[in-house]
C-alpha cells in the first residue's frame, strides 16, 4: 500500500510538472509570436515610408526580399503559428492599411491564443478555440513584453528604444527632410505604434529631444527611458541617440547619459 501511494504521488508530481512545462512553452511561444507581429508591423512602416511610396507590402515575402524580416517569418509559419498578412491598397476613399493574424497551427498542442494586429498597434485576440483573431476581438492587456518583472521591463524597453531609433532614421530620410521628429510625428507617419507614441509603456516614460540641422551642424536626436517607479517598474535608465547605440545604467531614477555603457 505504501509503495502504491508513493508511485501515485510521483505520477501526480510528474503530470503537474508536465502541465506546467506545457504552459511555459505556450507562454514562450506567444511572447515570440507577439514580438514577430510587432516586427512585421514595424517593417511595414519602413516599407511604406521608403520602397512602398506610401503603400504597404502585399506579402510577407516582399518584406523578406528587402531584408526587413527573416526567411522563417516570410514563410508564414514560425513558432508553431501561422502568420497571414492582409493589405489594402490606398484609394481616394480609403487610406492604405494592413492587418496581420497569427493562429496556432495545432490548437492547444502548439498554442492557445490567436492574435490580430493592425495599424493602431494594439494586439487583439485571445483563446478563440483555434480560429483566427480579427478586429472584433478584445484588445489584449499584455504584449510581447509583459510579465510585470523589472528584468523583462528593462529588456523590452531597450527593444522599444531600438524601434524608435530605427523610426527616427526612417523619418529623417523621408518625411523629416533630414530632421528628426517627436513621438507623435513618428506615429503620424505610421513608424511607431499607439502605445509607444503615448510615451508611457512597460513601466517607463519616454522623453524625446531633437535638434534641427543647419549648414554647419547635422540634426540630432536622443530618446530617454526613465522608470516610472524606480526600483518597482525598473532600475536602470536608458537612452538611444543619433549613433543608434542604446546605453543604460542605474541612475537612481534619473536620466541616462551619453557616457553610460552600451547595452547588449
DAVEN-V896902 format. One line per field, one symbol per residue. phi: phi as a letter, one per 40 degrees, with the letter a starting at -180 (. if undefined). psi: psi as a letter, one per 40 degrees, with the letter a starting at -180 (. if undefined). burial: # if it has 24 or more other ideal C-beta (glycine too) atoms within 12 Angstrom, else .. A space follows every 10 residues. Layout:
phi->???
psi->???
burial->???
//
This chain:
phi->.ccccccccc cccccccccc cccccccccc cccccccccc cccccccccb ccfgccccbc dccccbgcbc cccccgbafg bbbbbbbbcc adcbcdaaab bbbdcbdgcb ibcbbabbdc gccbhicbfg cccacccccc cbacbbagcc dcdcdccccc cccccccccc cccbccfgbc bccccccccg cbccccccgb afgbbbbbbb bccbcbbccb aabbbbdcbd gbcabcbbab bdcgbcbaac bfgcccbccc ccbc
psi->dddddddddd dddddddddd dddddddddd dddddddddd ddddddddec defeiiidid dddddefdii ddddeehife ihhhhhhhii iddhiiiiih ihhhdhhdde idiiihhade ehhiaahffe iiiaeeiihh diaefheeid dddddddddd dddddddddd ddecdefeii iiddddddef eiidddddeh ifeihhhhhi hiiadehiii iihihhhdhh edeidiiiii adefhhiiih ffeaiiieei iih.
burial->.......... .......... .....#..## ########## ########## .#...##.## .###...##. ..##.#.### #######... .....##### ####.....# #########. ######.#.. .##...#..# .#####...# .######### ########## ##.###..## ###.###.## #######.#. ########.# ........## #######... ..######## ##.######. #...##...# ....
//
